[in-house]
Amino acid sequence: MTLVRPLAGTLTGTLGNATDTLLTFGIALEKISLCLLENISGYYRLAAWDVLPREAGIPPSHQCAALCQRLGDQLGRPLWNEVADGPLLSSANAIAYPPIEQVAIGMSPRQRMRIWLVGLTEGGSVAAARRALASAPLQLVGVTTLTADLTSTQLATQLLETHPETLVLVGGYDTPAPEAQQWLLQLGRIVAQTLERIPPGQRPAVFYAGNRWCAAPVEANLRQINGPLQFTVLDNILPAPGAAQPAALGVALSDYYWRLCQQMPGISQLNQWVTAPGRIVNLEATFAQMIQVWMEYQDLPMLHGLYCTPHWWLHVWAVQAEQGVQLRFVKPGTRPLELAHWPALQVVSGDWPMELWPPPPVCWWDRTGLAPVVTTIGQVAPAAMLQVLKHDLLEPRRRRE
């Protein structure tokens, strides 16, 4: 179960000020979207929107600026302030050139984070870690288990070939007995020797989620290697037989992925555009929030939604009686067996894969894929967000019986 931070304010109440024009950007791996929301006769509507393909080597901030200027030109009204180098947040003539009251940004601007998993055996902790990885925007590029012929040279060669950004080390129950620690400590020494062979600038960050009694000696071993190393200790993913606790690992890796996103060129400039009290948010998180909001608005006991992109699909299962949601990232065009017990798919953002997920009698379809982008404005204008979702994006589909 993954907790998602709730949106500020109420879902159906009016805004607390005279906000009329809202702007929200969505930065995905393959495109940048821009949505203009305006108060029309007391209700917020999606007044205009535009999309640009992402271009390699160009910071997202530059493309966002170009898209904002282009949409303003198309509408015959300025949306960009060239002097301030940002969206038009103030205007000397508010009637002729209405300013933008709120700017929100949602983004998932980079590839899924590459993970190498190291454990004692394929079952147990490694299996639990695999399940944790499925709940975050991650790509598992390799798995190493402790065998009689495993060497640091072999593992270093694999890591240098695949360039993982993160190495996850798991194994062992939370048992203090020395005989229960020896194999994980041996594996930790091999990992330390491996990272010693990798140039500091290419070393993956290490996340440890194994026997808690081994955490300190494993870290001490790793700290002896030359050069910087990022090492994070988490709760054991499998502290006892049948007691898997994957949430902490999934959350920690998602947070690290988000830090890497925020370090990309141009992101600091985007932070200056977002109006208080908002902040840049993750598009997958906003989609999960949207599913929770829509479930509450429709008064459903639970809701299963799917966010389709060319690079991954995100399934979200929200339950009215629970605070969190279940997340599953899967390859596009697939329906994994682990989703067999999930409820019928009722909300889709993007192209609906009807051959895999036939629409049920009652469902909603965001054909444009803009719903996660619009949901980012819910931080500061929840009523506007809900009105646009209801009137412009979530098209109801009722199958003829």
C-alpha positions in Angstrom: 0.0 0.0 0.0 1.5 3.4 -1.1 0.3 6.5 0.7 -0.5 9.5 -1.5 -0.5 13.0 -0.1 -4.1 14.4 -0.2 -5.0 17.4 -2.2 -5.4 20.7 -0.3 -8.9 22.1 0.3 -12.3 20.6 -0.5 -13.3 18.7 -3.6 -16.5 20.6 -4.3 -16.2 23.9 -2.5 -15.6 27.2 -4.2 -12.2 28.8 -4.5 -11.3 31.2 -1.7 -10.4 34.1 -4.0 -11.3 35.5 -7.4 -9.1 33.1 -9.4 -10.1 33.2 -13.0 -7.2 31.9 -15.1 -5.1 28.8 -14.2 -2.2 27.3 -16.1 -0.8 23.9 -15.6 2.2 22.2 -17.3 2.8 18.5 -17.7 6.3 17.3 -18.5 6.5 13.7 -19.6 9.3 11.7 -21.1 7.9 12.0 -24.7 6.0 15.3 -24.6 5.2 18.6 -22.8 1.5 19.5 -22.3 0.0 22.9 -21.3 -3.6 23.4 -20.1 -5.4 26.7 -19.7 -8.3 26.6 -17.3 -10.8 29.5 -17.1 -13.8 30.4 -15.0 -16.7 30.5 -17.5 -20.1 31.4 -16.0 -19.1 30.2 -12.6 -17.6 26.9 -13.7 -14.0 26.1 -14.6 -13.5 24.6 -18.1 -10.5 23.5 -20.1 -10.3 26.7 -22.3 -7.3 25.6 -24.4 -4.4 23.2 -24.4 -1.4 22.4 -26.5 1.4 19.8 -26.7 5.0 19.8 -27.9 7.2 16.7 -28.4 10.2 16.6 -26.0 13.5 17.3 -27.7 16.7 15.7 -26.5 19.3 18.1 -25.1 16.8 20.9 -24.6 15.9 21.7 -20.9 12.2 21.2 -20.1 12.0 24.9 -19.0 12.9 26.1 -22.5 10.3 24.0 -24.1 7.7 25.0 -21.5 8.4 28.6 -22.3 8.1 28.1 -26.0 4.8 26.2 -25.6 3.4 28.9 -23.4 4.3 31.6 -25.9 2.8 29.5 -28.8 -0.5 28.9 -27.0 -0.8 32.6 -26.2 -0.2 33.4 -29.9 -2.8 31.0 -30.9 -5.3 32.5 -28.5 -4.4 36.1 -29.3 -3.6 36.9 -25.7 -0.3 37.0 -23.8 0.4 34.1 -21.5 4.2 34.7 -21.2 6.1 37.6 -19.6 9.3 38.0 -21.5 10.7 40.6 -19.0 10.2 38.2 -16.0 11.0 35.2 -18.1 8.0 33.3 -16.8 4.2 33.0 -17.1 2.2 36.2 -17.1 1.4 36.5 -13.4 0.8 40.3 -13.3 -0.6 42.8 -15.8 -0.8 46.5 -15.9 -4.1 46.1 -17.9 -5.9 43.1 -16.4 -9.0 43.6 -18.6 -7.1 43.6 -21.9 -4.4 41.2 -20.8 -5.7 39.1 -17.9 -2.9 37.7 -15.7 -2.6 34.1 -14.7 -3.6 33.6 -11.1 -2.1 30.2 -10.5 0.6 28.0 -12.2 1.1 24.3 -11.4 3.5 21.8 -12.8 3.5 18.1 -12.9 6.4 16.1 -14.3 7.9 12.7 -15.0 10.7 13.9 -17.2 13.2 11.0 -17.3 13.4 7.3 -17.9 12.4 4.9 -15.2 15.3 4.5 -12.7 17.6 1.5 -13.4 17.9 -1.0 -10.6 20.2 -3.9 -9.9 19.0 -6.3 -7.3 21.4 -8.3 -5.1 20.3 -11.0 -2.7 21.0 -14.5 -1.3 18.6 -16.5 -3.3 15.9 -16.0 -5.9 13.1 -16.6 -3.4 12.4 -14.9 -0.1 13.8 -11.4 0.0 14.6 -11.1 -3.7 11.0 -12.1 -4.5 9.7 -9.5 -2.0 12.0 -6.8 -3.5 10.7 -7.6 -7.0 7.2 -6.9 -5.8 8.3 -3.6 -4.2 9.9 -2.5 -7.4 6.6 -2.9 -9.3 5.0 -0.1 -7.2 7.5 2.5 -8.3 8.8 4.0 -11.6 11.7 1.6 -11.8 13.3 -0.7 -14.3 15.0 -3.9 -13.0 18.0 -4.4 -15.3 19.7 -7.3 -13.4 19.6 -9.7 -10.5 22.6 -11.2 -8.7 22.4 -14.0 -6.1 25.1 -15.5 -3.9 26.6 -18.5 -5.6 29.9 -20.4 -5.1 31.4 -18.9 -8.2 30.2 -15.3 -7.7 33.1 -12.8 -7.9 33.4 -9.0 -7.6 35.0 -9.0 -11.1 32.0 -10.7 -12.6 29.6 -8.4 -10.9 31.6 -5.2 -11.7 31.6 -6.1 -15.4 27.8 -6.5 -15.3 27.3 -3.2 -13.6 29.6 -1.4 -15.9 27.7 -2.8 -18.9 24.2 -2.0 -17.7 24.9 1.3 -15.7 22.3 0.9 -13.0 21.6 4.0 -10.9 20.7 2.1 -7.8 21.8 -1.2 -6.3 19.4 -2.8 -3.8 20.9 -5.3 -1.3 18.6 -7.7 0.5 18.7 -11.0 2.3 18.3 -12.7 5.7 15.7 -12.5 8.4 16.2 -10.2 11.4 18.2 -12.7 13.4 21.2 -11.7 15.5 22.8 -15.2 15.5 26.3 -15.0 13.8 25.5 -18.1 11.7 22.4 -16.4 10.3 24.6 -13.4 9.3 27.6 -14.9 7.6 26.2 -15.3 4.1 24.8 -11.8 3.9 28.0 -10.4 5.3 29.9 -12.3 2.6 27.6 -10.9 -0.1 28.1 -7.4 1.4 31.9 -7.8 1.1 31.6 -8.8 -2.6 29.4 -5.8 -3.2 32.0 -3.5 -1.6 34.8 -5.1 -3.7 32.6 -4.6 -6.8 32.0 -0.9 -6.2 35.7 -0.4 -5.5 36.3 -1.5 -9.1 33.8 1.0 -10.5 34.8 4.7 -10.9 33.2 6.9 -8.3 31.2 8.9 -10.8 29.6 5.7 -12.1 28.8 3.9 -8.8 25.1 3.3 -8.2 23.5 4.4 -4.9 23.1 1.5 -2.5 19.9 0.8 -0.6 20.2 -1.9 2.0 17.0 -3.7 3.1 18.3 -6.9 4.6 19.0 -8.4 8.1 19.1 -5.3 10.4 21.9 -6.9 12.4 24.1 -6.9 9.4 23.4 -3.3 8.3 26.3 -1.7 10.4 29.1 -4.1 9.3 27.9 -4.0 5.7 28.0 -0.2 5.7 31.4 -0.1 7.5 32.8 -2.3 4.7 31.4 -0.1 2.0 32.7 3.1 3.6 36.2 1.8 3.3 36.3 2.0 -0.5 37.8 5.1 -2.0 35.6 7.9 -3.2 32.0 8.9 -2.3 29.2 6.5 -2.0 25.5 7.0 -1.2 24.3 4.3 1.2 20.8 4.1 2.7 19.6 1.6 5.4 15.9 0.7 5.3 13.8 -1.8 7.3 14.3 -5.4 6.3 12.0 -6.2 3.4 11.5 -9.7 4.9 12.2 -9.7 8.6 10.6 -13.1 9.2 9.2 -15.9 7.1 6.0 -14.8 5.4 6.2 -11.3 6.8 7.3 -9.2 3.7 7.3 -5.4 4.2 7.9 -4.0 0.8 6.5 -0.5 1.3 9.6 1.2 2.8 11.8 0.1 -0.1 9.2 1.2 -2.8 8.8 4.6 -1.1 12.6 5.1 -0.7 13.3 4.3 -4.3 10.5 6.5 -5.6 11.8 9.4 -3.5 15.3 8.9 -4.9 13.9 8.8 -8.5 12.1 12.1 -7.7 15.4 13.6 -6.5 17.0 12.7 -9.7 14.2 14.3 -11.7 14.6 17.5 -9.7 18.3 17.6 -10.5 17.7 17.7 -14.2 18.7 21.0 -16.1 16.0 23.6 -16.1 14.0 22.2 -13.2 15.1 24.9 -10.8 13.8 27.6 -13.1 10.4 25.7 -13.3 10.2 25.8 -9.5 10.2 29.6 -9.7 7.1 29.6 -11.9 4.9 27.6 -9.5 2.7 29.8 -7.5 2.5 29.4 -3.7 1.5 27.3 -1.9 1.9 24.8 -4.8 5.0 22.8 -5.7 6.1 20.7 -8.6 4.6 17.3 -8.3 5.0 13.9 -9.9 2.5 13.0 -12.6 2.1 9.4 -11.4 1.3 10.7 -7.9 -1.3 13.1 -9.3 -2.9 10.4 -11.3 -3.2 8.3 -8.1 -4.7 11.3 -6.3 -7.2 11.8 -9.2 -8.4 8.2 -8.8 -9.0 8.8 -5.1 -10.8 12.1 -5.8 -13.0 10.5 -8.5 -13.8 7.6 -6.3 -15.0 9.9 -3.5 -16.9 12.2 -6.0 -18.7 9.2 -7.5 -19.2 7.6 -4.0 -17.7 4.3 -5.1 -16.4 1.7 -2.6 -13.3 1.3 -4.7 -11.9 2.3 -8.1 -9.3 0.9 -10.5 -7.6 3.4 -12.9 -5.0 3.1 -15.6 -2.6 5.8 -16.8 -1.2 4.8 -20.3 2.0 6.2 -21.7 4.2 4.9 -24.5 6.9 3.8 -22.0 4.9 2.3 -19.1 1.4 1.8 -17.8 0.4 2.6 -14.2 -2.5 0.8 -12.6 -4.0 2.4 -9.4 -6.4 0.7 -7.0 -8.0 3.0 -4.5 -10.4 1.8 -1.7 -12.8 4.1 0.1 -12.1 2.6 3.5 -8.3 2.9 3.2 -5.9 5.8 3.2 -3.5 4.5 0.6 -3.6 3.1 -2.9 -2.0 0.2 -4.6 0.3 1.1 -7.5 1.6 -1.3 -10.2 3.8 -0.2 -13.1 3.7 -2.7 -16.0 4.9 -2.9 -19.6 2.6 -1.3 -22.1 0.3 -3.8 -23.8 0.4 -6.3 -21.0 -2.0 -7.6 -18.3 0.1 -9.4 -15.7 -1.4 -12.3 -13.8 -0.9 -10.5 -10.5 -3.7 -8.1 -11.5 -6.2 -10.9 -11.9 -7.8 -10.2 -8.5 -8.1 -6.4 -9.2 -11.5 -5.0 -9.8 -12.8 -4.0 -13.2 -11.0 -1.1 -14.9 -13.3 2.0 -14.7 -11.0 5.0 -15.4 -8.4 5.3 -18.2 -6.2 8.2 -19.0 -4.7 7.8 -22.5 -5.5 5.1 -25.1 -7.9 2.5 -23.7 -6.5 -1.0 -24.3 -9.9 -2.5 -24.8 -8.6 -5.8 -26.1 -6.9 -6.4 -22.7 -9.3 -4.5 -20.5 -12.9 -4.5 -21.9 -14.9 -1.5 -20.6 -17.4 -2.3 -17.8 -21.0 -1.0 -17.9 -20.0 2.2 -16.1 -16.6 3.8 -16.7 -14.8 7.1 -17.6 -12.3 7.7 -20.4 -9.8 10.6 -20.6 -8.9 10.2 -24.3 -6.5 13.2 -24.2 -4.3 11.9 -21.4 -4.5 15.3 -19.8 -6.2 14.4 -16.6 -3.0 13.9 -14.6 -1.8 17.3 -15.8 -5.0 19.1 -14.8 -5.0 17.3 -11.4 -1.8 19.2 -10.5 -3.9 22.3 -10.1 -5.8 20.6 -7.3 -3.1 21.7 -4.9 -4.4 25.2 -5.0 -7.8 25.0 -6.8 -9.4 21.6 -6.0 -12.9 22.8 -7.2 -11.5 23.9 -10.5 -9.7 20.6 -11.0 -12.9 18.6 -10.3 -15.0 20.8 -12.6 -12.6 20.3 -15.5 -12.3 16.6 -14.9 -16.1 16.3 -14.8 -17.1 18.5 -17.8 -14.1 18.2 -20.1 -11.9 15.2 -19.6 -13.5 12.2 -17.9 -16.0 11.1 -20.6 -18.6 8.7 -19.2 -19.0 5.5 -21.1 -22.0 3.2 -20.5 -22.0 0.0 -22.4 -25.2 -1.0 -24.1 -26.5 -4.3 -22.6 
